Amino acid sequence: MALLGELTLAFCCCSAAASDALSLDQDPQQLSLELEVNRAIERGTLWLREHQNGDEGWAGQEAEHEGGMTALVTYTLLKSGVDPSTQDLQDAFVALDTVEPSSTYARAVFLLMAEASRDFPRWRSKAEKAARGLIQDQKDGVWAYPWGHPDLSNVQFALLGLRAAQAMGVEVPEETLTSCAEAFFAYQSPDGGFSYHEHGPPTGGMTAASLASLSILDEFAEEHRALKKTLAKHKKDRAKAETWLDKQLRMDANPMRGERYTLAWHYPYLWAVERYGTITSTKKIGKLDWYREGARWLVDHQLPDGNWPHTGFDDTCFAILFLRRATFSLGHDVGQDEAWSDEELRLRQPVRPEPGTPLRVEWLVAGPYPAEQDEDPISLDPFRFRSLKLREGAKSGEHRWKLVRFDEQQDWADLDELKPGDRCLWALGTHLTVHEDAARQTRLWITAEDGWRVLINGKEVERALKVASPIREESSVLLELEPGTHSLLILIEDLSGAAPFAARWTREDGQRLRTDHFLMRTDPED
């Protein structure tokens, strides 16, 4: 597919992008990031286009959200500056001609796509029908899929869709908007953050999405006095949400309360931050330059093929939609003159374990240690572990160490299969002997769903306070170990459901360790 040269990255795809574009006399490091962003957008859009199934578009949950994925990818390509006249987009338009979106998500992204195409006559009739569907499916001020319980994710998409509909000249009733503003704050927690469901835990993704949604309602309120009055009543509530996000924002994970975070829904979270920052022309959230930090993270985590990790097309779309805010051009095609070589792309990738690196399957295991109702399992007193004898049969609080060998054919073991329990902590230990000639720095890779802590010789060296994250090997700890024998203790938190665990060691660069330099064993005297 001859795509290079077709892609023109739009210098002014939105007003915020234009205002953030960099000039040639700016800091070279800053300019370098903008060039990397351009390359990332180009490579991402090329990957999406290469995976198009002709005039059938892009598949994804078609039974529930017919045409939704095709509309989302098409919207992303249009927003990235791909010319609507290209064959890829013409095929996508044909695919969208043949479907009738019926879910909240599918209707909303269809409206976003139609507005971005600027071809209002073509989409007018279908856009009016999609908008009517959203308006009719609203219940008690909010939206569900429309099946199931309502949630703020559906609400944010419905408002995005209605905003696009209004831009195309479709009238949106004031009652629809005012009832949404009235119902919105039922999803706000006392500390200011917003949650997916009523009374759920607040997250950065839902808080950023909610603030962006409220900003959309502000836009509508310019023409609706009743809506403006309703929003004014919640001025203090919105300020609490802004304060919550100011304190919690981070771009490498989706923040929750306190120091907790989750790696789930990370790319939608980034897009939510982008929408909030762009709609409100906010350069910094708290003390964080949200765009530069997020762009740096995304550029560093793009895969060699041009997509971003995780399955499906949606996360790659969300990544591109975040990045395109600062689409920047030097007046020539970056894809032709500034293309990265395969070696440069390889060097840009995050460190990953060398394929075939074995998991450590033999461990001393103790637990589970239950937490009290008001106690955080990950914060159980570490001193109870520091003076323990790490040896099979030795006591470990109310438990004894047991030698366990996990199935080496499995990507991870479920500690719940040893003994079921929730809101508890598991301890896994081994000994590591480092040879005199070994490199001092090694990397420990951990797979876990909830929080974890790593202790070397009784001293904590790293912890992760994540919650209900995807079960993937996304965490590593860089350790510097002197020659000799060290005790390693990994504490795995289980908040609910399964208690997944896996671990392996590599060199600092992800390559396999030499077994004659590093020896792992459960008995220090073997």
Secondary structure in CASP SS format (residue, H / E / C, confidence):
PFRMAT SS
TARGET T0000
AUTHOR 0000-0000-0000
METHOD secondary structure of the structure
MODEL  1
M C 1.00
A C 1.00
L C 1.00
L C 1.00
G C 1.00
E C 1.00
L C 1.00
T C 1.00
L C 1.00
A C 1.00
F C 1.00
C C 1.00
C C 1.00
C C 1.00
S H 1.00
A H 1.00
A H 1.00
A H 1.00
S H 1.00
D H 1.00
A C 1.00
L C 1.00
S C 1.00
L C 1.00
D C 1.00
Q C 1.00
D C 1.00
P H 1.00
Q H 1.00
Q H 1.00
L H 1.00
S H 1.00
L H 1.00
E H 1.00
L H 1.00
E H 1.00
V H 1.00
N H 1.00
R H 1.00
A H 1.00
I H 1.00
E H 1.00
R H 1.00
G H 1.00
T H 1.00
L H 1.00
W H 1.00
L H 1.00
R H 1.00
E H 1.00
H C 1.00
Q C 1.00
N C 1.00
G H 1.00
D H 1.00
E H 1.00
G C 1.00
W C 1.00
A C 1.00
G C 1.00
Q C 1.00
E C 1.00
A C 1.00
E C 1.00
H C 1.00
E C 1.00
G C 1.00
G H 1.00
M H 1.00
T H 1.00
A H 1.00
L H 1.00
V H 1.00
T H 1.00
Y H 1.00
T H 1.00
L H 1.00
L H 1.00
K H 1.00
S C 1.00
G C 1.00
V C 1.00
D C 1.00
P C 1.00
S C 1.00
T C 1.00
Q H 1.00
D H 1.00
L H 1.00
Q H 1.00
D H 1.00
A H 1.00
F H 1.00
V H 1.00
A H 1.00
L H 1.00
D H 1.00
T C 1.00
V C 1.00
E C 1.00
P C 1.00
S C 1.00
S C 1.00
T H 1.00
Y H 1.00
A H 1.00
R H 1.00
A H 1.00
V H 1.00
F H 1.00
L H 1.00
L H 1.00
M H 1.00
A H 1.00
E H 1.00
A H 1.00
S H 1.00
R C 1.00
D C 1.00
F H 1.00
P H 1.00
R H 1.00
W H 1.00
R H 1.00
S H 1.00
K H 1.00
A H 1.00
E H 1.00
K H 1.00
A H 1.00
A H 1.00
R H 1.00
G H 1.00
L H 1.00
I H 1.00
Q H 1.00
D H 1.00
Q C 1.00
K E 1.00
D C 1.00
G C 1.00
V E 1.00
W C 1.00
A C 1.00
Y C 1.00
P C 1.00
W C 1.00
G C 1.00
H C 1.00
P C 1.00
D C 1.00
L H 1.00
S H 1.00
N H 1.00
V H 1.00
Q H 1.00
F H 1.00
A H 1.00
L H 1.00
L H 1.00
G H 1.00
L H 1.00
R H 1.00
A H 1.00
A H 1.00
Q H 1.00
A H 1.00
M C 1.00
G C 1.00
V C 1.00
E C 1.00
V C 1.00
P C 1.00
E H 1.00
E H 1.00
T H 1.00
L H 1.00
T H 1.00
S H 1.00
C H 1.00
A H 1.00
E H 1.00
A H 1.00
F H 1.00
F H 1.00
A H 1.00
Y H 1.00
Q E 1.00
S C 1.00
P C 1.00
D C 1.00
G C 1.00
G C 1.00
F E 1.00
S C 1.00
Y C 1.00
H C 1.00
E C 1.00
H C 1.00
G C 1.00
P C 1.00
P C 1.00
T C 1.00
G H 1.00
G H 1.00
M H 1.00
T H 1.00
A H 1.00
A H 1.00
S H 1.00
L H 1.00
A H 1.00
S H 1.00
L H 1.00
S H 1.00
I H 1.00
L H 1.00
D H 1.00
E H 1.00
F H 1.00
A H 1.00
E C 1.00
E C 1.00
H C 1.00
R H 1.00
A H 1.00
L H 1.00
K H 1.00
K H 1.00
T H 1.00
L H 1.00
A H 1.00
K H 1.00
H C 1.00
K H 1.00
K H 1.00
D H 1.00
R H 1.00
A H 1.00
K H 1.00
A H 1.00
E H 1.00
T H 1.00
W H 1.00
L H 1.00
D H 1.00
K H 1.00
Q H 1.00
L C 1.00
R C 1.00
M C 1.00
D C 1.00
A C 1.00
N E 1.00
P E 1.00
M C 1.00
R C 1.00
G C 1.00
E C 1.00
R C 1.00
Y E 1.00
T E 1.00
L C 1.00
A C 1.00
W C 1.00
H H 1.00
Y H 1.00
P H 1.00
Y H 1.00
L H 1.00
W H 1.00
A H 1.00
V H 1.00
E H 1.00
R H 1.00
Y H 1.00
G H 1.00
T H 1.00
I H 1.00
T C 1.00
S C 1.00
T C 1.00
K C 1.00
K E 1.00
I E 1.00
G C 1.00
K C 1.00
L E 1.00
D E 1.00
W H 1.00
Y H 1.00
R H 1.00
E H 1.00
G H 1.00
A H 1.00
R H 1.00
W H 1.00
L H 1.00
V H 1.00
D H 1.00
H H 1.00
Q C 1.00
L C 1.00
P C 1.00
D C 1.00
G C 1.00
N C 1.00
W C 1.00
P C 1.00
H C 1.00
T C 1.00
G C 1.00
F C 1.00
D H 1.00
D H 1.00
T H 1.00
C H 1.00
F H 1.00
A H 1.00
I H 1.00
L H 1.00
F H 1.00
L H 1.00
R H 1.00
R H 1.00
A H 1.00
T C 1.00
F C 1.00
S C 1.00
L C 1.00
G C 1.00
H C 1.00
D C 1.00
V H 1.00
G H 1.00
Q H 1.00
D H 1.00
E C 1.00
A C 1.00
W C 1.00
S C 1.00
D H 1.00
E H 1.00
E H 1.00
L H 1.00
R H 1.00
L H 1.00
R H 1.00
Q C 1.00
P C 1.00
V C 1.00
R C 1.00
P C 1.00
E C 1.00
P C 1.00
G C 1.00
T C 1.00
P C 1.00
L C 1.00
R C 1.00
V C 1.00
E E 1.00
W E 1.00
L E 1.00
V E 1.00
A E 1.00
G E 1.00
P E 1.00
Y E 1.00
P E 1.00
A C 1.00
E C 1.00
Q C 1.00
D C 1.00
E C 1.00
D C 1.00
P H 1.00
I H 1.00
S H 1.00
L C 1.00
D C 1.00
P C 1.00
F H 1.00
R H 1.00
F H 1.00
R H 1.00
S C 1.00
L C 1.00
K C 1.00
L C 1.00
R C 1.00
E C 1.00
G C 1.00
A C 1.00
K E 1.00
S E 1.00
G C 1.00
E C 1.00
H E 1.00
R E 1.00
W C 1.00
K E 1.00
L E 1.00
V E 1.00
R E 1.00
F C 1.00
D C 1.00
E C 1.00
Q C 1.00
Q C 1.00
D C 1.00
W C 1.00
A E 1.00
D E 1.00
L H 1.00
D H 1.00
E H 1.00
L C 1.00
K C 1.00
P C 1.00
G C 1.00
D C 1.00
R C 1.00
C E 1.00
L E 1.00
W E 1.00
A E 1.00
L E 1.00
G E 1.00
T E 1.00
H E 1.00
L E 1.00
T E 1.00
V E 1.00
H C 1.00
E C 1.00
D C 1.00
A C 1.00
A C 1.00
R C 1.00
Q E 1.00
T E 1.00
R E 1.00
L E 1.00
W E 1.00
I E 1.00
T E 1.00
A C 1.00
E C 1.00
D C 1.00
G C 1.00
W E 1.00
R E 1.00
V E 1.00
L E 1.00
I E 1.00
N C 1.00
G C 1.00
K E 1.00
E E 1.00
V E 1.00
E E 1.00
R E 1.00
A E 1.00
L C 1.00
K E 1.00
V C 1.00
A C 1.00
S C 1.00
P C 1.00
I C 1.00
R C 1.00
E C 1.00
E C 1.00
S E 1.00
S E 1.00
V E 1.00
L E 1.00
L E 1.00
E E 1.00
L C 1.00
E C 1.00
P C 1.00
G E 1.00
T E 1.00
H E 1.00
S E 1.00
L E 1.00
L E 1.00
I E 1.00
L E 1.00
I E 1.00
E E 1.00
D E 1.00
L C 1.00
S C 1.00
G C 1.00
A C 1.00
A C 1.00
P E 1.00
F E 1.00
A E 1.00
A E 1.00
R E 1.00
W E 1.00
T E 1.00
R E 1.00
E C 1.00
D C 1.00
G C 1.00
Q C 1.00
R C 1.00
L C 1.00
R C 1.00
T C 1.00
D C 1.00
H C 1.00
F E 1.00
L E 1.00
M E 1.00
R E 1.00
T C 1.00
D C 1.00
P C 1.00
E C 1.00
D C 1.00
END
